[in-house]
């Protein structure tokens, strides 16, 4: 896996989600974007359906809040942070291939106004756990 597949400007979960939050930083007073990693996409294969939490709903770090369906399987989304969902990327709902094509950019899933974080990993920790290059 190439170095640019695991950006170091965000934090990761062991369940292959990312949050646009610098590792070790304080919780911001603005929403942060959440998505899934390229490692997850490699194991899932072609995505065919994305089910996201509703705007205004409260999600809890580590508790399923939606799912992603591929030609191989259905995988639940486990948010890296707790908080209120403020925005959905409806483009990926209509076109799940965008998640595959650009998981760290235009393929983000939803934004959350965070109130707490779950167990987060740095890019290097995530890469080491999954034997990829950060």
Secondary structure, DSSP 8 states (H G I E B T S, - for coil): --GGGS-SSSEE-TTSEEESS-TT----SS-EEEEE-HHHHHHH-SEEEEE---TT-EE-TTSEEEEEEESS-EEEEE-SEEEEEEEE-HHHHH-THHHHH-TTTTT--EEEEEEEE-S-B-HHHHHHHTT---
